[in-house]
Amino acid sequence: MIRVLLVDDQPLIRSGFRALLDLEDDIEVVAEAADGAEGLALTRRYLPDVVLIDIQMPVVDGIEATRRIAADPALAQVHVVVLTNYGMDEYVLDALRAGAAGFLVKDIVPDDFVHAVRVAARGDALLAPSITRKLINRYVTQPLPTVAGTGLDELTAREREAVALVAQGLSNDQIADRMVISPLTAKTHINRAMTKLHARDRAQLVVLAYESGFVTPHSC
């Protein structure tokens, strides 16, 4: 059973998400919160698999709440998916840098929304190629300083290749096809790279790849 916490200051939005998730046999909404501070408290209390959290909320906003969840070792198995009414360009990078496993706009179709919850619960990042393209566009127009000492030199050649493909938004199956290996081996390369780079998940791996300069918009 996938345990979900809903954090949004709009009761109607929470009710709509709950109604969708309650239809699924393998998903349970364990609690709801109306602001980021309450969401943090309930996350620590219930230890959900997935926290669906709005960006703009009173008391503590969604990005700061995400940052605090990601920084708490006791919540290492909690996967945060950030929700917003707004266009992704403005917020996606901040959300991913804060530790979010994914980023969704609230006009997502119901089937994709439920699928996103399952993807996040598995520990996979919600980084579709469309979102990755937005990250690339952000770096083209507003390049950030590269980050030294990321540990990329500790990766094997195959791990570096896998990281570069993750940064392009490819799935494990697509990475396996590109590298001519099995999907399990591809996942192993990615997991080892995340461990060496201290990346919480694939989302942070993508951000690190760009910020370190290992992957550039032109290389994708």
N, C-alpha and C positions, 0 to 999 in steps of 0.2 A: 504494500500500500504506500503510495506517495503522499506524504503529509505536507500540506501547503498552508502558509500564513499569508493573508491578504492585508496589505498596508496601503490605505488610500483615505484621504480626508473627505471623499464624497461617498455617502452611503449608497447612492444609486449605482455607482460604479462597482463598489464591493458586492452589492447584491447581484449585479449582472454576472460578474466573474464567478461568484459562488454558484449561481444557478447553472452555469456552463459546467463547472467542475463537478458539481453534485450528480451530474448525469453519468459520470464515468465510474465504473466499478473499481478501478485501481487508484483513484485519487480521493483524498479526504481533506477538506478544509478544516484545520484544527482550531483556528482562531482568526479574528479580524482586529485591526487597529486603525485608529483615525489620525494618527500622527507618527512621526519617526521615533519619538521617544517611547511611546507605547509599543511600537513595533519592535524596538530593541528589547524591551522588557519581555514581551511575549516570545521573541525568538529565543532568548535565554531560558525561558520557562518550558517551551514546548519542543525546542530543537527540531524544527521542521526540516524536511528535505529541501524545500524550495520556499523562498520568500519573494512574493510579487509585491514590489514597492513603487509607489508613485514618486516622481521627482520633486514636485513642488508641494510641500506640506508645512503646516505650522509646527512650532517647537523645534523639531529637527527635520531637515529636508532629507529627501531620499538618497542623495549622493553622500551626505555626511553619515547617515544611518548605514549605508552600504559600507563605507570606509570603516566604521566601528565594528561591524559584523566581521568583515574580512580580517581585521587586526586582532580579533579575539581567538586565541588557540582553541578555546572550548567550543567554538562554532565553526571549526574547520570543515565539517561535513555539510554545512548549510550553503546552499547555492542561491544567490540573489539575482533576480531578474528585474531590471528597472523598467518601469512603465511611464509613459508620458503622452500628453496630447500633442506635443510639439514636434517639429521636424527634428530628425536625428542629428543633423549637422552640428547643432549648437551643443548638444549634451552627450553624444555617444562616447566621445573620447574621455570626458570627465568621469562618466559612469564606469567605463571599463578600467580606467586608471584607479578608481576607488576600490575595485575588486569585484565588480558585477560579472556574473557569468554570461549575461546576455542583456539585450536591450530591445524592447518592443514598443511600438506605437499603439495607442488604444483602439485605433480603427482596424486592427488586425481581424481577419475573419475567424469565426469560432473554431473551426477545425485546426487552423494554424496555431491558435492560442493554446489549445489543449496539447497539441503536438509539442509546442515550445516548453510546456511544463514538464513533459516526459523527457525531453532532451536535456533540460537543465537538471532534472533529478538524476540522470545517468552520469552527471559530471561533465557533459560535453558543453562547449560554449555555443551560444546562439549567434554564430557569426556567419551568416549567409553571405555569399559573394556580394550581394547588394550593399550590405553593411560594410564589408571590407572595402568596397569601392568608395564609400563615404569617408572611411578612414584615410584612404589613399588621397582622396581629393583634399582632405584637411591638411595633410602633410605637403601637398603640392602648393597650396595657397598660404599656409601658415606653418612652415617647417619649424620644428622645435629643436633645441640644442641636443646633440647626441649625448648619450650617457656613457661614461667610462666605467670600466671595472664591472661589467655585467656578468662575467663568467662565461661568455660565449666561447672563449678560447679553450674551455674545458670540454666542449662538445666534440664528438667524433664527426667525421665527414658526413656520415649518413644522418646523424642527428641534426646537423646543420642544414642538410638538404630538406629534411622533414619540417624543420622550423620554417624555412623559407616557403614551403608549400602551404603550411598552416596559415601563414601570413597572407597568402593569396585567397584564403577562404575555402580551401579544398577540404572535403570530408576525408575520413580515414580510407574509405574505399578508393576515392580519387587519388589520394596520395600513394596508396599501394599500387595502383595502376601506373602512375607516373614513375615510381621508383622500381617497378617490377618486383614487388615483394607481396607478401600476404597482408591483409588488413590488420591481423594480429601483430605482425612484426612492425607495421607502420605505427600502430598504437603504442607499442613498446618503445620505439624511438622517441615518440612525442612525450610519453610519460617520463622517460629518462631525462629528456631535455628540460622538462618542467621541474624535475627534482633538482637538477644541477643549477638551474637558473632561479630556483626558489619562486617559481611562478605558481600562483594558486590554481590556475586553470588555463585553458587554451586562450581565453580572452586576454589574460594578462601576458601570455606568451606572445600574442600578436602585437600588443602595445610595446612590449620590451623590444621586439624585433625591429620595430620602426624607430623607437626612441634611441636605440643603441646605434642606429645607422647600418645594422646588419642587412636589413631589407630597406630599399628605397622605393618610392613610387615608380621610378623609371625601371627598376628591376622587375616590377610586376606587370 
